Amino acid sequence: MRIATLCYHGSPFAAPGTPSTGGMQVYVREMGRALTALGHEVDVFTRQNTPDQPPVVRDRPGFRVIALPAGPVAPVPKADLPLYLPCFVRQVLGFAAAEGRRYDLVHSHYWLSGRVGRVVSQRWGVPHVTIFHTLAEVKNRARIGEREPAERISAERVIINEADCIIAASQHERQQLVRLYAARPEQIAVLPCGVDLDQFRPRPKLLARARLGLTARFILLFVGRLEPLKGIDILLRAAAGLEERADLAVLIVGGAADGYPEEAARLRALAAECGIAERVHLLGPQPQRHLVDLYSAADLTVIPSYYESFGLVAVESLACGTPVIASRVGGLTSTVRDGETGYLIPWRCPEAFLERIELLLGNETLRACFAAAARPSVERFRWSTIASQLSGLYRAVVARPAARVAGE
């Protein structure tokens, strides 16, 4: 099949952790590669946001990333991105027309791309498959003070009502789509994200620490965008309560979310207030090859999020043999096996995380048992496996009786 993938607000080749870039872009890139390995052709359409961004990148035979101008050729605040959607729609349609290229299916990522997907799929007369990665109604309920714009919520409802198929990353997300958005259960397919298990694999802990120059006895790791919804303050307060904190390093990897400088400053101030400023290291975003060393060097990866639709960081950590202590939210409930590969904490408070962190740091035998079970638990998330499932889903959607006429 020939697939048009829409990833409007972030190129799949942008470095993870940079503005508007994270697990979604990793998903688009790796899934595109895996689908082309199965014989499909994938064109990813994204917005050009730097002058030096190539208009077309041919990553490998059958897989292209096409950057189209829509609004300023520069990074745009997330709140302003909807302004340029009509221009992006015209650019996508114009590019396909200029090449005389026809697609069998449109797959949109996130609500912004979903708005584009509605239009171009109707214009081409092909099915629209969508995946949201995060949902506004769920984020608003996850944490006090989190307010997603009404425009987003309204758009998500329209997209959900009209899409031919909605992909949920977990059963929990499927339930939320039905409960909060009145999605039709038969319209939703549950398909997890994937992980590169050839890249993310255990490395000798001491060797990884030596490469990173780490000398602390215990290392706690956080990986993700720096934003309040990730609950990093819970990790810092928990770390401050550890009796062994003099032998501790807390590594925070990521950044560059909207408001990143302010959030980084807030976290540094909190670490100082808790008396662990010298133990906390904000490393900024890191390339994936360095992440493997970081996961392998850590004793535990801690994910105190208020909301995670899937929990890619948990899967990457487990693939590297590092146990995970995470919030019992969203997709984390299906990636971390409580009491087997880590712990799931039902309360977003430092004391609950502190208890489990202390238990695992103080029990090397238990930690080793969790580490041994970690990688086998995520073998099912190999990209080739997930791509085969997605390919079957695409074929099933395309085979359904046509529900639209091109140009309507």
GUVEXRO-505174 format. One record per residue (C-alpha): residue number from 1; residue in one letter; x, y, z. Coordinates in pm, 1 decimal, padded with zeros to 6 digits, m for minus. Layout:
N
+-----+------+----------+----------+----------+
:  nr : rest :       xx :       yy :       zz :
+-----+------+----------+----------+----------+
: NUM :    a :        X :        Y :        Z :
...
+-----+------+----------+----------+----------+
END
This chain:
408
+-----+------+----------+----------+----------+
:  nr : rest :       xx :       yy :       zz :
+-----+------+----------+----------+----------+
:   1 :    m :  00000.0 :  00000.0 :  00000.0 :
:   2 :    r :  00092.3 :  00365.1 : m00033.8 :
:   3 :    i :  00039.7 :  00550.4 :  00293.6 :
:   4 :    a :  00027.7 :  00927.0 :  00359.3 :
:   5 :    t :  00136.8 :  00988.5 :  00718.5 :
:   6 :    l :  00066.0 :  01330.8 :  00869.5 :
:   7 :    c :  00297.1 :  01459.0 :  01143.1 :
:   8 :    y :  00233.0 :  01832.0 :  01119.4 :
:   9 :    h :  00406.3 :  01974.9 :  01424.3 :
:  10 :    g :  00734.8 :  01786.8 :  01441.4 :
:  11 :    s :  00967.2 :  01614.0 :  01199.4 :
:  12 :    p :  01042.0 :  01246.0 :  01270.5 :
:  13 :    f :  01408.3 :  01330.5 :  01219.3 :
:  14 :    a :  01418.4 :  01606.7 :  01481.9 :
:  15 :    a :  01614.0 :  01515.6 :  01795.2 :
:  16 :    p :  01387.7 :  01380.2 :  02073.4 :
:  17 :    g :  01348.0 :  01631.0 :  02354.7 :
:  18 :    t :  01364.9 :  01936.4 :  02128.4 :
:  19 :    p :  01053.3 :  02158.0 :  02092.3 :
:  20 :    s :  00735.9 :  01965.3 :  02000.4 :
:  21 :    t :  00943.2 :  01649.5 :  01961.4 :
:  22 :    g :  00920.3 :  01330.8 :  02161.4 :
:  23 :    g :  00790.2 :  00977.4 :  02149.4 :
:  24 :    m :  00545.3 :  01057.6 :  01870.4 :
:  25 :    q :  00824.6 :  01148.0 :  01629.0 :
:  26 :    v :  01013.9 :  00831.1 :  01724.4 :
:  27 :    y :  00695.8 :  00634.2 :  01651.4 :
:  28 :    v :  00649.5 :  00795.4 :  01309.2 :
:  29 :    r :  01011.9 :  00740.0 :  01208.7 :
:  30 :    e :  01049.7 :  00382.2 :  01328.0 :
:  31 :    m :  00705.3 :  00272.2 :  01211.0 :
:  32 :    g :  00772.3 :  00420.9 :  00868.6 :
:  33 :    r :  01093.8 :  00223.9 :  00840.9 :
:  34 :    a :  00929.7 : m00098.0 :  00959.1 :
:  35 :    l :  00634.7 : m00059.1 :  00720.4 :
:  36 :    t :  00862.6 : m00006.9 :  00422.0 :
:  37 :    a :  01048.4 : m00323.7 :  00522.4 :
:  38 :    l :  00713.4 : m00498.2 :  00471.4 :
:  39 :    g :  00686.6 : m00357.9 :  00118.7 :
:  40 :    h :  00465.4 : m00053.5 :  00178.6 :
:  41 :    e :  00548.6 :  00300.0 :  00064.2 :
:  42 :    v :  00526.4 :  00572.6 :  00329.6 :
:  43 :    d :  00530.2 :  00949.9 :  00275.7 :
:  44 :    v :  00544.2 :  01152.9 :  00597.2 :
:  45 :    f :  00420.5 :  01511.9 :  00562.9 :
:  46 :    t :  00545.9 :  01760.6 :  00822.8 :
:  47 :    r :  00567.2 :  02139.6 :  00854.1 :
:  48 :    q :  00898.0 :  02299.5 :  00755.7 :
:  49 :    n :  01021.1 :  02491.0 :  01058.1 :
:  50 :    t :  01383.9 :  02574.8 :  00972.5 :
:  51 :    p :  01529.8 :  02723.9 :  00652.5 :
:  52 :    d :  01789.0 :  02445.9 :  00624.1 :
:  53 :    q :  01533.5 :  02165.2 :  00658.4 :
:  54 :    p :  01543.1 :  01964.2 :  00332.6 :
:  55 :    p :  01209.0 :  01962.8 :  00148.7 :
:  56 :    v :  01235.5 :  01587.9 :  00089.4 :
:  57 :    v :  01441.5 :  01333.9 :  00282.9 :
:  58 :    r :  01458.1 :  00981.8 :  00140.0 :
:  59 :    d :  01543.3 :  00783.6 :  00449.0 :
:  60 :    r :  01537.5 :  00452.4 :  00262.7 :
:  61 :    p :  01362.9 :  00306.8 : m00043.0 :
:  62 :    g :  00990.0 :  00366.4 : m00007.5 :
:  63 :    f :  01016.1 :  00601.0 :  00292.8 :
:  64 :    r :  01020.5 :  00979.3 :  00247.8 :
:  65 :    v :  00977.1 :  01272.8 :  00485.2 :
:  66 :    i :  00834.5 :  01577.9 :  00307.2 :
:  67 :    a :  00866.1 :  01916.1 :  00481.0 :
:  68 :    l :  00613.9 :  02169.3 :  00349.5 :
:  69 :    p :  00608.2 :  02544.6 :  00419.0 :
:  70 :    a :  00304.6 :  02652.0 :  00619.0 :
:  71 :    g :  00339.8 :  02981.6 :  00797.9 :
:  72 :    p :  00683.6 :  03103.7 :  00910.1 :
:  73 :    v :  00976.0 :  02877.5 :  00821.9 :
:  74 :    a :  01072.1 :  02883.6 :  01188.4 :
:  75 :    p :  00959.3 :  02724.9 :  01514.7 :
:  76 :    v :  00609.0 :  02843.4 :  01603.0 :
:  77 :    p :  00451.2 :  02846.7 :  01952.1 :
:  78 :    k :  00217.4 :  02551.5 :  01989.0 :
:  79 :    a : m00076.8 :  02786.2 :  02047.1 :
:  80 :    d : m00022.8 :  02938.4 :  01701.2 :
:  81 :    l :  00013.1 :  02614.2 :  01505.8 :
:  82 :    p : m00360.8 :  02581.9 :  01426.4 :
:  83 :    l : m00341.2 :  02909.9 :  01231.7 :
:  84 :    y : m00139.7 :  02747.4 :  00954.9 :
:  85 :    l : m00339.0 :  02426.2 :  00914.3 :
:  86 :    p : m00535.5 :  02549.4 :  00606.5 :
:  87 :    c : m00207.2 :  02634.0 :  00434.3 :
:  88 :    f : m00064.1 :  02294.0 :  00525.2 :
:  89 :    v : m00370.9 :  02119.6 :  00381.3 :
:  90 :    r : m00322.1 :  02303.9 :  00052.2 :
:  91 :    q :  00045.5 :  02213.7 :  00048.0 :
:  92 :    v : m00021.8 :  01842.2 :  00104.9 :
:  93 :    l : m00287.8 :  01832.8 : m00165.7 :
:  94 :    g : m00067.2 :  02034.3 : m00401.1 :
:  95 :    f :  00236.2 :  01810.0 : m00349.6 :
:  96 :    a :  00037.9 :  01494.1 : m00421.1 :
:  97 :    a : m00124.5 :  01651.6 : m00727.2 :
:  98 :    a :  00207.9 :  01772.5 : m00865.5 :
:  99 :    e :  00350.4 :  01421.2 : m00841.5 :
: 100 :    g :  00029.7 :  01258.2 : m00963.5 :
: 101 :    r :  00055.2 :  01046.2 : m00650.8 :
: 102 :    r : m00238.8 :  00852.8 : m00511.5 :
: 103 :    y : m00258.3 :  00707.7 : m00161.7 :
: 104 :    d : m00450.8 :  00411.4 : m00026.1 :
: 105 :    l : m00484.6 :  00551.8 :  00324.6 :
: 106 :    v : m00412.0 :  00855.3 :  00544.0 :
: 107 :    h : m00267.4 :  00807.5 :  00892.9 :
: 108 :    s : m00263.5 :  01119.3 :  01113.5 :
: 109 :    h : m00075.3 :  01172.6 :  01440.0 :
: 110 :    y : m00206.2 :  01409.1 :  01711.4 :
: 111 :    w : m00511.5 :  01633.2 :  01688.9 :
: 112 :    l : m00348.0 :  01895.9 :  01467.4 :
: 113 :    s : m00264.0 :  01638.5 :  01203.0 :
: 114 :    g : m00603.7 :  01482.0 :  01258.8 :
: 115 :    r : m00767.8 :  01802.3 :  01137.0 :
: 116 :    v : m00559.4 :  01781.7 :  00821.2 :
: 117 :    g : m00635.0 :  01411.4 :  00785.4 :
: 118 :    r : m01009.6 :  01474.2 :  00785.7 :
: 119 :    v : m00980.9 :  01704.6 :  00484.6 :
: 120 :    v : m00725.0 :  01526.0 :  00269.2 :
: 121 :    s : m00875.6 :  01179.5 :  00320.1 :
: 122 :    q : m01215.8 :  01311.1 :  00208.0 :
: 123 :    r : m01059.7 :  01489.6 : m00087.8 :
: 124 :    w : m00876.7 :  01174.7 : m00197.3 :
: 125 :    g : m01163.5 :  00939.9 : m00113.6 :
: 126 :    v : m00951.5 :  00713.6 :  00109.0 :
: 127 :    p : m00981.5 :  00597.4 :  00472.5 :
: 128 :    h : m00849.9 :  00805.2 :  00762.2 :
: 129 :    v : m00671.7 :  00627.5 :  01047.2 :
: 130 :    t : m00572.3 :  00845.2 :  01342.8 :
: 131 :    i : m00374.9 :  00816.3 :  01664.7 :
: 132 :    f : m00375.9 :  01097.1 :  01922.7 :
: 133 :    h : m00076.8 :  01006.2 :  02145.1 :
: 134 :    t : m00229.8 :  01231.2 :  02413.4 :
: 135 :    l : m00589.5 :  01337.6 :  02472.3 :
: 136 :    a : m00689.8 :  01680.0 :  02604.0 :
: 137 :    e : m00978.6 :  01558.1 :  02820.6 :
: 138 :    v : m00750.9 :  01303.7 :  02988.4 :
: 139 :    k : m00471.1 :  01556.4 :  03048.0 :
: 140 :    n : m00716.9 :  01803.3 :  03202.5 :
: 141 :    r : m00832.5 :  01538.3 :  03448.2 :
: 142 :    a : m00483.9 :  01410.1 :  03525.0 :
: 143 :    r : m00347.7 :  01712.5 :  03707.3 :
: 144 :    i : m00495.2 :  02017.6 :  03874.4 :
: 145 :    g : m00402.0 :  02326.5 :  03676.2 :
: 146 :    e : m00365.1 :  02144.3 :  03344.6 :
: 147 :    r : m00588.1 :  02321.2 :  03091.6 :
: 148 :    e : m00586.1 :  02224.6 :  02727.4 :
: 149 :    p : m00758.7 :  02468.6 :  02489.2 :
: 150 :    a : m01125.4 :  02420.2 :  02408.5 :
: 151 :    e : m01031.4 :  02428.9 :  02038.8 :
: 152 :    r : m00832.2 :  02109.9 :  02084.0 :
: 153 :    i : m01108.2 :  01927.8 :  02269.1 :
: 154 :    s : m01363.4 :  02026.5 :  02006.4 :
: 155 :    a : m01132.3 :  01915.3 :  01724.4 :
: 156 :    e : m01063.2 :  01581.3 :  01891.4 :
: 157 :    r : m01436.4 :  01514.1 :  01919.3 :
: 158 :    v : m01493.2 :  01585.5 :  01549.8 :
: 159 :    i : m01194.9 :  01374.0 :  01441.5 :
: 160 :    i : m01307.6 :  01084.3 :  01660.5 :
: 161 :    n : m01660.0 :  01103.1 :  01524.0 :
: 162 :    e : m01546.0 :  01095.0 :  01160.5 :
: 163 :    a : m01230.3 :  00878.4 :  01151.7 :
: 164 :    d : m01250.3 :  00534.4 :  00995.7 :
: 165 :    c : m01027.4 :  00391.2 :  01266.7 :
: 166 :    i : m00873.4 :  00522.4 :  01589.4 :
: 167 :    i : m00559.8 :  00359.0 :  01725.3 :
: 168 :    a : m00530.6 :  00349.2 :  02105.0 :
: 169 :    a : m00192.3 :  00267.9 :  02257.2 :
: 170 :    s : m00349.6 :  00074.5 :  02546.2 :
: 171 :    q : m00677.9 : m00062.0 :  02674.6 :
: 172 :    h : m00685.6 :  00227.3 :  02919.9 :
: 173 :    e : m00675.2 :  00479.3 :  02634.9 :
: 174 :    r : m00948.6 :  00286.2 :  02454.6 :
: 175 :    q : m01168.7 :  00314.1 :  02763.7 :
: 176 :    q : m01101.8 :  00687.3 :  02788.0 :
: 177 :    l : m01193.1 :  00738.2 :  02422.1 :
: 178 :    v : m01526.5 :  00568.9 :  02479.9 :
: 179 :    r : m01599.5 :  00730.5 :  02816.7 :
: 180 :    l : m01485.9 :  01088.1 :  02751.1 :
: 181 :    y : m01538.7 :  01121.4 :  02375.3 :
: 182 :    a : m01823.0 :  00876.5 :  02305.3 :
: 183 :    a : m01608.2 :  00691.3 :  02052.2 :
: 184 :    r : m01763.5 :  00374.9 :  01912.5 :
: 185 :    p : m01583.1 :  00070.3 :  02058.1 :
: 186 :    e : m01577.4 : m00106.6 :  01721.6 :
: 187 :    q : m01403.4 :  00199.4 :  01574.1 :
: 188 :    i : m01098.7 :  00160.3 :  01804.2 :
: 189 :    a : m00802.0 : m00071.2 :  01756.7 :
: 190 :    v : m00558.7 : m00120.5 :  02045.3 :
: 191 :    l : m00202.5 : m00126.1 :  01916.0 :
: 192 :    p :  00094.7 : m00040.8 :  02139.2 :
: 193 :    c :  00394.1 :  00164.9 :  02037.0 :
: 194 :    g :  00721.5 : m00009.8 :  01966.4 :
: 195 :    v :  01085.7 :  00001.3 :  02066.1 :
: 196 :    d :  01412.0 : m00067.6 :  01884.7 :
: 197 :    l :  01519.6 : m00375.1 :  02076.9 :
: 198 :    d :  01840.0 : m00403.1 :  01876.0 :
: 199 :    q :  01949.5 : m00061.3 :  01999.0 :
: 200 :    f :  01794.7 : m00067.6 :  02346.2 :
: 201 :    r :  01954.9 : m00367.2 :  02511.7 :
: 202 :    p :  02143.3 : m00420.4 :  02839.5 :
: 203 :    r :  02501.4 : m00303.4 :  02862.2 :
: 204 :    p :  02738.6 : m00376.1 :  03152.9 :
: 205 :    k :  02645.9 : m00131.8 :  03428.5 :
: 206 :    l :  02999.3 : m00048.6 :  03539.1 :
: 207 :    l :  03112.6 :  00004.5 :  03181.0 :
: 208 :    a :  02816.2 :  00233.4 :  03110.8 :
: 209 :    r :  02888.5 :  00434.0 :  03425.7 :
: 210 :    a :  03254.9 :  00466.2 :  03332.7 :
: 211 :    r :  03164.9 :  00594.5 :  02986.4 :
: 212 :    l :  02933.7 :  00853.6 :  03143.7 :
: 213 :    g :  03178.2 :  00947.6 :  03421.6 :
: 214 :    l :  02932.6 :  00852.4 :  03695.8 :
: 215 :    t :  03070.6 :  00763.6 :  04038.5 :
: 216 :    a :  02763.6 :  00767.0 :  04265.9 :
: 217 :    r :  02670.6 :  00439.0 :  04434.1 :
: 218 :    f :  02300.5 :  00470.1 :  04343.2 :
: 219 :    i :  02159.6 :  00630.2 :  04029.8 :
: 220 :    l :  01797.9 :  00725.6 :  03966.7 :
: 221 :    l :  01702.1 :  00821.0 :  03612.0 :
: 222 :    f :  01419.8 :  01027.0 :  03463.7 :
: 223 :    v :  01376.4 :  01060.7 :  03086.4 :
: 224 :    g :  01112.4 :  01281.6 :  02928.4 :
: 225 :    r :  01001.0 :  01631.5 :  02843.7 :
: 226 :    l :  01037.7 :  01884.3 :  03124.2 :
: 227 :    e :  00681.1 :  01982.4 :  03202.5 :
: 228 :    p :  00469.9 :  01972.4 :  03521.2 :
: 229 :    l :  00258.3 :  01684.4 :  03388.3 :
: 230 :    k :  00565.6 :  01457.8 :  03413.4 :
: 231 :    g :  00575.4 :  01491.1 :  03793.7 :
: 232 :    i :  00951.5 :  01541.6 :  03823.4 :
: 233 :    d :  00898.1 :  01732.9 :  04146.5 :
: 234 :    i :  00766.0 :  01407.6 :  04300.0 :
: 235 :    l :  01092.9 :  01234.4 :  04210.9 :
: 236 :    l :  01302.7 :  01514.9 :  04362.8 :
: 237 :    r :  01106.8 :  01517.9 :  04688.2 :
: 238 :    a :  01128.1 :  01138.4 :  04709.0 :
: 239 :    a :  01503.3 :  01146.4 :  04647.2 :
: 240 :    a :  01542.2 :  01403.7 :  04924.8 :
: 241 :    g :  01390.0 :  01155.3 :  05169.6 :
: 242 :    l :  01635.5 :  00874.7 :  05097.7 :
: 243 :    e :  01867.8 :  00783.1 :  05383.3 :
: 244 :    e :  02140.7 :  00703.2 :  05128.7 :
: 245 :    r :  02109.0 :  01030.3 :  04946.1 :
: 246 :    a :  02476.3 :  01116.8 :  05001.2 :
: 247 :    d :  02559.4 :  00824.9 :  04767.8 :
: 248 :    l :  02290.4 :  00918.3 :  04516.5 :
: 249 :    a :  02275.3 :  01083.1 :  04174.1 :
: 250 :    v :  01946.6 :  01183.5 :  04012.7 :
: 251 :    l :  01979.9 :  01218.8 :  03636.5 :
: 252 :    i :  01710.1 :  01414.9 :  03454.3 :
: 253 :    v :  01727.7 :  01369.8 :  03078.7 :
: 254 :    g :  01515.4 :  01575.9 :  02842.5 :
: 255 :    g :  01388.6 :  01924.7 :  02803.9 :
: 256 :    a :  01286.9 :  02181.9 :  02547.8 :
: 257 :    a :  00915.1 :  02140.0 :  02598.2 :
: 258 :    d :  00719.2 :  02466.1 :  02585.9 :
: 259 :    g :  00834.7 :  02674.6 :  02881.0 :
: 260 :    y :  01145.7 :  02459.1 :  02923.8 :
: 261 :    p :  01374.4 :  02729.7 :  03072.8 :
: 262 :    e :  01114.3 :  02813.4 :  03337.8 :
: 263 :    e :  01055.0 :  02448.0 :  03425.1 :
: 264 :    a :  01427.1 :  02373.1 :  03442.5 :
: 265 :    a :  01476.8 :  02671.9 :  03673.4 :
: 266 :    r :  01185.0 :  02557.5 :  03889.8 :
: 267 :    l :  01333.5 :  02207.3 :  03922.2 :
: 268 :    r :  01677.3 :  02342.5 :  04012.0 :
: 269 :    a :  01521.4 :  02565.5 :  04276.5 :
: 270 :    l :  01325.1 :  02271.7 :  04416.4 :
: 271 :    a :  01637.5 :  02054.2 :  04432.0 :
: 272 :    a :  01813.6 :  02329.3 :  04627.1 :
: 273 :    e :  01514.8 :  02366.5 :  04858.2 :
: 274 :    c :  01522.3 :  01990.5 :  04923.1 :
: 275 :    g :  01895.9 :  01998.8 :  04996.4 :
: 276 :    i :  01996.4 :  01775.9 :  04704.6 :
: 277 :    a :  02105.6 :  02032.6 :  04445.7 :
: 278 :    e :  02450.1 :  01873.8 :  04418.1 :
: 279 :    r :  02288.5 :  01531.6 :  04357.8 :
: 280 :    v :  02056.2 :  01640.9 :  04076.1 :
: 281 :    h :  02188.5 :  01670.3 :  03721.5 :
: 282 :    l :  01976.0 :  01815.5 :  03439.7 :
: 283 :    l :  02143.2 :  01670.1 :  03132.3 :
: 284 :    g :  01915.8 :  01809.2 :  02863.4 :
: 285 :    p :  01801.0 :  01600.5 :  02565.7 :
: 286 :    q :  02030.7 :  01314.2 :  02469.5 :
: 287 :    p :  02068.4 :  01113.4 :  02147.1 :
: 288 :    q :  01931.7 :  00761.9 :  02161.8 :
: 289 :    r :  02278.2 :  00604.0 :  02153.5 :
: 290 :    h :  02354.7 :  00782.9 :  02481.6 :
: 291 :    l :  02019.5 :  00688.4 :  02629.9 :
: 292 :    v :  02117.3 :  00321.9 :  02616.3 :
: 293 :    d :  02416.7 :  00393.6 :  02841.0 :
: 294 :    l :  02203.4 :  00604.7 :  03073.9 :
: 295 :    y :  01939.0 :  00334.9 :  03114.2 :
: 296 :    s :  02208.5 :  00070.0 :  03165.8 :
: 297 :    a :  02396.6 :  00284.5 :  03418.7 :
: 298 :    a :  02087.2 :  00354.2 :  03630.8 :
: 299 :    d :  01965.8 :  00137.3 :  03915.4 :
: 300 :    l :  01608.2 :  00249.9 :  03859.3 :
: 301 :    t :  01413.9 :  00456.3 :  03609.5 :
: 302 :    v :  01143.8 :  00662.4 :  03779.8 :
: 303 :    i :  00836.9 :  00783.5 :  03587.8 :
: 304 :    p :  00613.0 :  00982.7 :  03825.5 :
: 305 :    s :  00385.2 :  01114.2 :  03548.0 :
: 306 :    y :  00029.9 :  01227.2 :  03596.6 :
: 307 :    y : m00052.7 :  01091.5 :  03251.5 :
: 308 :    e :  00114.5 :  00867.9 :  02990.9 :
: 309 :    s : m00078.1 :  00737.6 :  02692.6 :
: 310 :    f :  00177.2 :  00457.2 :  02642.6 :
: 311 :    g :  00501.8 :  00501.5 :  02833.4 :
: 312 :    l :  00781.0 :  00460.8 :  02578.2 :
: 313 :    v :  01047.5 :  00547.9 :  02834.9 :
: 314 :    a :  00937.2 :  00255.9 :  03051.5 :
: 315 :    v :  00970.5 :  00013.7 :  02759.3 :
: 316 :    e :  01315.2 :  00148.9 :  02665.2 :
: 317 :    s :  01434.2 :  00117.6 :  03024.5 :
: 318 :    l :  01302.9 : m00236.8 :  03061.3 :
: 319 :    a :  01461.4 : m00330.3 :  02727.6 :
: 320 :    c :  01794.3 : m00223.9 :  02880.9 :
: 321 :    g :  01730.5 : m00438.8 :  03187.7 :
: 322 :    t :  01658.9 : m00152.3 :  03427.2 :
: 323 :    p :  01354.4 : m00180.2 :  03656.5 :
: 324 :    v :  01094.4 :  00096.6 :  03653.0 :
: 325 :    i :  00900.8 :  00267.4 :  03929.1 :
: 326 :    a :  00610.2 :  00451.1 :  03769.9 :
: 327 :    s :  00272.8 :  00604.4 :  03831.8 :
: 328 :    r : m00020.4 :  00369.2 :  03785.6 :
: 329 :    v : m00162.3 :  00570.1 :  03496.2 :
: 330 :    g : m00250.8 :  00518.4 :  03129.8 :
: 331 :    g : m00036.2 :  00288.0 :  02923.3 :
: 332 :    l :  00216.4 :  00237.8 :  03205.0 :
: 333 :    t : m00023.5 : m00015.5 :  03352.6 :
: 334 :    s :  00030.7 : m00238.3 :  03049.5 :
: 335 :    t :  00407.5 : m00191.3 :  03013.5 :
: 336 :    v :  00530.8 : m00222.3 :  03374.7 :
: 337 :    r :  00445.5 : m00547.0 :  03552.6 :
: 338 :    d :  00387.2 : m00449.8 :  03913.6 :
: 339 :    g :  00602.0 : m00656.9 :  04148.4 :
: 340 :    e :  00782.3 : m00827.9 :  03857.2 :
: 341 :    t :  00967.0 : m00567.8 :  03648.3 :
: 342 :    g :  00909.0 : m00269.4 :  03876.2 :
: 343 :    y :  00636.4 : m00105.8 :  04079.0 :
: 344 :    l :  00326.6 :  00092.1 :  03987.2 :
: 345 :    i :  00236.9 :  00364.7 :  04235.7 :
: 346 :    p : m00133.6 :  00459.3 :  04256.8 :
: 347 :    w : m00070.2 :  00784.2 :  04446.9 :
: 348 :    r :  00109.6 :  01087.1 :  04305.4 :
: 349 :    c :  00296.2 :  01171.0 :  04625.5 :
: 350 :    p :  00666.8 :  01154.3 :  04715.4 :
: 351 :    e :  00617.6 :  00922.1 :  05013.6 :
: 352 :    a :  00474.9 :  00638.7 :  04803.5 :
: 353 :    f :  00759.9 :  00662.7 :  04551.8 :
: 354 :    l :  01016.4 :  00691.9 :  04830.9 :
: 355 :    e :  00897.5 :  00366.6 :  04989.3 :
: 356 :    r :  00942.9 :  00165.0 :  04670.2 :
: 357 :    i :  01269.6 :  00332.7 :  04573.9 :
: 358 :    e :  01414.4 :  00255.0 :  04917.2 :
: 359 :    l :  01293.5 : m00104.0 :  04894.3 :
: 360 :    l :  01465.8 : m00170.0 :  04561.7 :
: 361 :    l :  01784.3 :  00023.4 :  04633.6 :
: 362 :    g :  01819.5 : m00162.3 :  04962.6 :
: 363 :    n :  01756.5 : m00509.5 :  04820.1 :
: 364 :    e :  02009.0 : m00597.4 :  04551.8 :
: 365 :    t :  01870.3 : m00949.3 :  04506.4 :
: 366 :    l :  01516.9 : m00821.5 :  04439.6 :
: 367 :    r :  01651.0 : m00555.9 :  04205.0 :
: 368 :    a :  01841.8 : m00822.3 :  04012.6 :
: 369 :    c :  01528.0 : m01036.7 :  03981.5 :
: 370 :    f :  01334.7 : m00741.1 :  03840.0 :
: 371 :    a :  01620.6 : m00665.1 :  03601.3 :
: 372 :    a :  01628.8 : m01025.2 :  03475.1 :
: 373 :    a :  01255.3 : m01016.4 :  03401.4 :
: 374 :    a :  01265.0 : m00672.1 :  03240.6 :
: 375 :    r :  01379.9 : m00737.0 :  02884.3 :
: 376 :    p :  01174.1 : m01053.9 :  02820.5 :
: 377 :    s :  00865.1 : m00856.6 :  02925.9 :
: 378 :    v :  00900.5 : m00610.5 :  02635.4 :
: 379 :    e :  00994.1 : m00843.6 :  02349.5 :
: 380 :    r :  00636.0 : m00803.3 :  02223.5 :
: 381 :    f :  00706.5 : m00434.6 :  02150.4 :
: 382 :    r :  00963.6 : m00497.3 :  01876.3 :
: 383 :    w :  00895.3 : m00255.9 :  01586.6 :
: 384 :    s :  00871.1 : m00532.2 :  01327.5 :
: 385 :    t :  00601.6 : m00702.8 :  01535.5 :
: 386 :    i :  00400.2 : m00383.5 :  01582.0 :
: 387 :    a :  00439.1 : m00290.6 :  01213.4 :
: 388 :    s :  00301.6 : m00629.0 :  01106.7 :
: 389 :    q : m00002.9 : m00569.8 :  01324.9 :
: 390 :    l : m00047.4 : m00217.8 :  01187.4 :
: 391 :    s : m00014.0 : m00346.6 :  00831.4 :
: 392 :    g : m00294.8 : m00594.7 :  00897.0 :
: 393 :    l : m00505.9 : m00316.0 :  01043.6 :
: 394 :    y : m00446.9 : m00095.6 :  00737.2 :
: 395 :    r : m00554.5 : m00377.4 :  00506.3 :
: 396 :    a : m00869.7 : m00438.6 :  00705.4 :
: 397 :    v : m00961.6 : m00067.3 :  00697.7 :
: 398 :    v : m00894.7 : m00034.1 :  00324.5 :
: 399 :    a : m01099.3 : m00347.0 :  00254.5 :
: 400 :    r : m01411.6 : m00207.5 :  00418.0 :
: 401 :    p : m01689.4 : m00087.5 :  00187.2 :
: 402 :    a : m01617.9 :  00268.8 :  00071.3 :
: 403 :    a : m01785.4 :  00525.9 :  00290.6 :
: 404 :    r : m01690.2 :  00836.0 :  00091.9 :
: 405 :    v : m01652.5 :  00969.7 : m00256.4 :
: 406 :    a : m01335.1 :  01150.8 : m00362.1 :
: 407 :    g : m01376.5 :  01525.3 : m00363.7 :
: 408 :    e : m01665.5 :  01540.1 : m00117.1 :
+-----+------+----------+----------+----------+
END
